[in-house]
Amino acid sequence: MDNVWIVYDNCISSIKIVGSMSKFSRLVIYPKDIAAITGKNYRSSWILLTKIKSHLNKEHHQVVTIQEFCEYMGIGEEIVAKLLA
């Protein structure tokens, strides 16, 4: 896991993070990520992301999460987490 450094009046302490709330370091998936996962080009990945938004009844300004992408595509989250790491 990651180390977090805390500075107290020129004295540095280190805290080791033991657990994480999520498998992913981020929440949102982008066309570039979809291209890397599926092997499609950027434009096709952008169109797929638009289809997912439409399927989920999301508005233009709303984002698609990695979890939503995995559910839509039927891909395990563990596999995607390894590919995006």
C-alpha positions as CSV (number, residue, x, y, z in Angstrom):
1,M,0.0,0.0,0.0
2,D,0.9,3.7,0.0
3,N,2.8,5.6,2.6
4,V,1.5,8.9,3.8
5,W,3.9,11.5,5.1
6,I,2.8,13.9,7.8
7,V,4.9,16.9,8.8
8,Y,4.7,18.4,12.3
9,D,7.0,21.4,12.8
10,N,9.9,20.1,10.8
11,C,9.4,16.5,12.2
12,I,8.3,14.0,9.6
13,S,6.2,10.9,10.5
14,S,5.3,8.1,8.2
15,I,1.9,6.3,8.4
16,K,1.4,3.1,6.4
17,I,-2.0,2.7,4.8
18,V,-3.1,-0.9,5.6
19,G,-6.4,-1.1,3.7
20,S,-8.3,0.6,0.9
21,M,-12.0,1.2,0.5
22,S,-11.9,0.4,-3.2
23,K,-10.0,-1.8,-5.7
24,F,-9.6,1.2,-7.9
25,S,-7.5,4.3,-7.4
26,R,-10.1,6.3,-9.2
27,L,-13.8,6.0,-9.9
28,V,-14.4,7.2,-13.4
29,I,-13.6,5.4,-16.7
30,Y,-12.6,7.2,-19.8
31,P,-12.5,6.3,-23.5
32,K,-8.7,5.8,-23.3
33,D,-9.3,3.2,-20.6
34,I,-12.0,1.5,-22.6
35,A,-9.7,1.4,-25.6
36,A,-7.0,-0.3,-23.5
37,I,-9.4,-2.9,-22.1
38,T,-11.3,-3.7,-25.3
39,G,-8.7,-3.2,-28.0
40,K,-11.0,-0.8,-29.8
41,N,-9.7,2.6,-31.1
42,Y,-10.4,5.8,-29.2
43,R,-13.4,6.8,-31.3
44,S,-15.2,3.4,-31.0
45,S,-14.5,3.5,-27.2
46,W,-16.0,7.0,-27.0
47,I,-19.1,5.7,-28.8
48,L,-19.4,2.7,-26.5
49,L,-19.1,5.1,-23.5
50,T,-22.0,7.2,-25.0
51,K,-24.1,4.0,-25.4
52,I,-23.4,3.0,-21.8
53,K,-24.5,6.5,-20.6
54,S,-27.7,6.3,-22.7
55,H,-28.4,2.8,-21.3
56,L,-28.0,4.0,-17.7
57,N,-30.1,7.1,-18.5
58,K,-27.3,9.5,-17.5
59,E,-27.2,13.1,-18.6
60,H,-24.5,14.5,-20.8
61,H,-22.5,16.0,-17.8
62,Q,-22.6,12.8,-15.7
63,V,-19.8,10.2,-15.8
64,V,-19.7,6.5,-16.0
65,T,-18.0,4.6,-13.2
66,I,-15.7,1.7,-13.6
67,Q,-18.2,-0.5,-11.8
68,E,-21.0,0.6,-14.2
69,F,-18.7,-0.2,-17.1
70,C,-17.9,-3.6,-15.8
71,E,-21.6,-4.4,-15.2
72,Y,-22.6,-3.3,-18.7
73,M,-19.8,-5.2,-20.4
74,G,-20.0,-8.3,-18.2
75,I,-16.4,-8.1,-17.3
76,G,-15.1,-8.8,-13.8
77,E,-13.9,-5.8,-11.8
78,E,-10.8,-7.6,-10.7
79,I,-9.6,-8.0,-14.3
80,V,-10.3,-4.3,-15.1
81,A,-8.5,-3.3,-11.9
82,K,-5.4,-5.2,-13.0
83,L,-5.5,-3.6,-16.5
84,L,-6.0,-0.1,-15.2
85,A,-3.3,-0.4,-12.5
